[in-house]
Amino acid sequence: MIYFTDINISKLAFKSSYYYSKQFYKVPIKYNKDNLIFQSPMFYIPYDVKIHDNKYYLYLSLSNKDSNNMVEYFYDKIKDIENLICKKYKKYTFCSSIRKSPNNTTIKIRIPMYNNKPLIEIFNQNKKTIDFKDIHSQLYCETILHLESIWFYENKCGLTINLLQIKINQPNVLNGYAFDDTKSVIKSSIKSNVDENNPAYSKYFKMLKMGIPPDAVKQKMILSNIDPNILDGKNTHNNNKDNIRPIFDVSILKKTKKTKKSKKKSKKKSKTIHSLDEIKQVLNTLKKIKKNI
């Protein structure tokens, strides 16, 4: 098996035809002497499985090829293969597997059946096997396809592309009972609390109803200087919007007044200018003191 981007058109080979009737026969397609089995990109499933002449078909949307590079590459690759067949079998009218309509562009994929049972494997995105009935419209999928043969009927021909495996991206579904009944207990305790309708506390009770953990709500109340025990129904005050019970009385905190620093004016000392005789006299006095010492 290869990825569709690795398909080399030059390696395709058309083998000897085998007949089902005089009017209907097939030409097998080989790739490097083997079956051409390849993985596709992700497609959208626009319709449920279709049944024509007791044959089952799945139509995959290519409408997003202008916005999705991988789908566009896949579209171009199928078109290249079809063009090769048209050139080889010019006398036949080729019926493309790609169907265009005003609302959608799809590719027709055959689902092999035996005794009304699909010969394919079906998985979900978790690699679990699911049922054939789980293939339905409005889901995304990836496929493994087999470019089996070219069919011929009277003066027409076309590709037979078989589905081998499909992976369906199913919606996430919870199995079993998944409700958290503790939230219901919280809500029932809120209803019996007399402070729930107090405008001063109502937003905290609303936070509990939204599923916010009680400890987180209480922490918020502490930061707002509100007693968190109110949530537990321990408020002894009346149901009055102006009667808020703080954790501590902020009124006892006195604001310190800023004191103005007094600027002391420094007295400027007057500079005295001494004469030369006065300086000599002071020096002589110092010399006498030194000798006496």
Residue pairs with C-beta under 8 A, 6 or more apart in sequence:
1 37
1 38
1 39
1 144
2 37
2 38
2 39
3 38
3 39
4 38
4 39
4 40
4 41
4 73
4 74
4 77
5 70
5 73
5 77
6 38
7 31
7 36
7 38
7 77
9 77
9 80
9 81
9 84
11 31
11 32
12 29
12 30
12 31
12 36
12 81
12 84
13 29
13 30
13 31
13 33
14 27
14 28
14 29
14 30
14 88
14 150
15 27
15 28
15 29
15 30
16 27
16 28
17 25
17 26
17 27
17 152
18 25
18 26
18 28
19 25
20 26
23 153
23 154
24 151
24 152
24 153
25 151
25 152
26 149
26 150
26 151
26 152
26 160
27 149
27 150
27 152
28 148
28 149
29 36
29 147
29 148
29 149
29 150
30 36
31 147
35 146
35 148
36 146
36 147
37 144
37 145
37 146
37 147
37 164
38 144
38 145
38 147
39 142
39 143
39 144
39 145
40 60
40 74
40 142
40 143
40 144
40 145
41 68
41 70
41 71
41 73
41 74
41 142
42 70
42 140
42 141
42 142
42 169
43 60
43 61
43 62
43 71
43 140
43 141
43 142
43 143
44 60
44 61
44 63
44 64
44 139
44 140
45 58
45 59
45 60
45 61
45 135
45 136
45 137
45 138
45 139
45 140
45 141
46 59
46 61
46 63
46 104
46 106
46 137
46 138
47 59
47 106
47 137
48 135
48 136
48 137
49 56
49 57
49 58
49 111
49 135
49 136
50 56
50 57
50 58
50 59
51 57
55 110
55 113
56 110
56 111
56 113
56 118
57 108
57 109
57 110
57 111
58 109
58 111
58 135
58 163
58 166
59 99
59 106
59 107
59 108
59 109
60 106
60 107
60 109
60 141
60 143
61 104
61 105
61 106
62 71
62 74
62 75
62 98
62 105
62 106
62 107
63 104
63 105
63 106
64 71
65 71
65 72
65 74
65 75
65 105
66 72
75 98
75 105
75 107
78 97
78 98
78 107
78 159
79 98
81 147
81 159
82 94
82 96
82 97
82 98
82 159
85 94
85 150
85 157
85 159
86 94
89 150
89 152
89 157
91 155
92 152
92 155
92 156
92 157
93 155
93 156
93 157
94 156
94 157
94 158
95 156
95 157
95 158
96 158
97 107
97 108
97 109
97 158
97 159
97 161
98 105
98 106
98 107
98 108
99 105
99 106
99 107
99 108
107 161
108 161
109 143
109 145
109 161
109 162
109 163
110 160
110 161
110 162
110 163
111 118
111 120
111 162
111 163
112 118
112 119
112 120
112 162
112 163
113 119
118 132
120 132
120 163
120 164
120 165
120 166
121 129
121 164
121 165
121 166
122 129
122 130
122 131
122 132
122 134
122 135
122 165
122 166
122 168
123 129
123 130
123 165
123 166
123 167
123 168
124 130
124 134
124 167
124 168
124 169
124 170
125 167
125 168
125 169
125 170
130 168
130 170
134 168
134 170
135 141
135 166
135 168
139 168
139 169
139 170
140 168
140 169
141 166
141 167
141 168
141 169
142 166
142 167
143 163
143 164
143 165
143 166
143 167
144 163
144 164
144 165
144 166
145 161
145 162
145 163
145 164
146 161
146 162
146 163
146 164
147 159
147 160
147 161
148 160
148 161
148 162
149 159
149 160
150 157
150 158
150 159
150 160
151 157
151 158
151 159
151 160
183 211
186 208
186 214
187 208
187 209
189 233
190 196
190 205
190 208
190 209
192 233
193 205
193 230
193 231
193 233
194 233
194 235
194 239
195 201
195 205
195 230
195 233
195 235
195 239
196 202
196 205
197 239
198 239
198 240
198 241
199 241
200 226
200 241
200 242
200 243
200 244
201 226
201 230
204 217
204 220
204 221
204 226
204 230
204 231
205 231
207 216
207 217
207 220
208 214
208 217
208 231
214 231
217 228
217 231
218 228
218 231
219 228
221 227
221 228
221 230
221 231
222 228
222 247
225 246
225 247
225 248
225 250
226 244
226 245
226 246
226 247
227 235
227 245
227 246
227 247
229 235
230 245
235 245
237 243
237 245
